[in-house]
Each structure stands twice: as C-alpha cells, then as structure tokens.
C-alpha cells in the first residue's frame, strides 16, 4: 500500500488535516458550541474539544489555518437551533466549560478523558458519563451536587476534584428534609461515590475526616491539595500519599504499603516509630 503513490498522498493529506485540526481544537481559548461545530468542516477529525454552550468563536485573525477549517456560510445553522446537532463521535478528550445538561447522550461514547471546569454545576446521573471514560476531572470551584454511588462508571481509573470543597458527612434524613438550601452543604461524598476502579485519586481541597470505606481499596495514589483533618481510615492499597499544604495530623494509621510519602511544608507532628 505504501508504494502506491496515490494512496500515500491521500494518507498524507489526512494526516495534515488531523494535525491542523488538533492544533486548533486543543487550545483552550478555541472553544466550540454546537453552532460553531456546524460550521467546522472537519468534525470527524476532532479528537480533543473544549466545549462551551454559548461559545461562538472563530478568531480567524489569530490563526492562518482557521479559514480552511470553517465554512463561512452562516446559513448552515438550521432553524432548529442546536437540537439536531451532536458532538462528533471522534472526540476522545472533552472539556466542558459551561453548565451543560448531560442527559440524552450529550457526551459521545468515544470520549476517554472528561473534564468539567468553571461553570459546570449539574447533578451527574447514572449513564450520563459513557462507560469508556477512564479519566474524570471536576475542576470547577462551585460544584455543589452530590456524586451519588454508582454514578461514575467503573471504567474510571483517574479521578480528580480540583479546587472543590467537600464534606463527607452523611446528612441525617431529618436535616435533609428541613434544609431550605441543600447546596449550602456543598458536595456530599459518601461510600460508593468513588468507584472501585479508581487507581489515582486527587481529592483537591477535601478537608473532612477520612472515614472508613470512603476511599476504595483500588486507590494506589492519593493526593490532597489542602487537607488538615483527622485520618480515621486509609485503604491498604495506597502506595503513594501526598499532602501539598496545611497538613499537620497524626500519622499512626498509615498503611505499610506506602512507598512514597510527601507531608508538605506545614507538617510538624512527631511520627511514632511503632
């Protein structure tokens, strides 16, 4: 096949398009909405996408290849708005920058890496995230919805919570019923919220006591950005444990499996030899 000049030229043409498309779509400031996707000539070549529901950016003047990537006829946008448009099935890495409703198969089955940023604050339902996703990152500062047990698929091996603030206490049923604003409780993280498939877990700004079974036995790497609460339980599977700042707690419960331990610059507690 490679000796065939015609086929080889076609392959090179496709590789060139893939390169141009990736150079454009991988930049975070080149966000797409469903309308701009309609105007994009090479949707099937997109493997990485930054999505925002209200983005309508072309930035033709910023990149000389943009005019070759987009159609210029705005009549391609149908009168039905975005309802007849879906994200391309070629996407493997998807970043959602808006508060998008994930129902009705919004996220393509092809996605392997999924990141939520800035405005996202939707409650994730079972089935919203495809079973092929292996990396999930929730990086928004204001995510307040409970991650219910079983919602994140068992395919997820890397899970990060960015700068979110959590509470792992399970609210009493009476308190739930009497609460006028459940979002004041921030995000409730309970047993089963983190799937048993997760190997790498970054808890972000989680700063509540680590209760038994909150972190599954599958986790081998555990990292905190700002944590200084009591450690009541750690799974025996952990090999790497990192506290970035603020940590100064007793470490008598550390499992013997730990191979790498970073206590951060604020640690000043005596470590027992027993």
Secondary structure, 3 states (H helix, E strand, C coil): CCCCHHHHHHHHHHHHHHHHHHHHHCCCCCCECHHHHHCECCHHHCCEEEECCCCCCCCHHHCCCHHHHECCCHHHCCCCCCCCCCCCCCCCEEEECCCCCCCCCCCCCCCCEEEECCCCCCCCCCCCCCCCCCEEEECCCCCCCCCCCCCCCCCCCEEECCCCCEECCCCCHHHHHHCCCHHHHCEECCCCCCCCCCCEEECCCCCCCECCCCCCCCCCEEEECCCCCCECCCCCCCCEEEECCCCCCCCCCCCCCCCEEECCCCCCCCCCCC
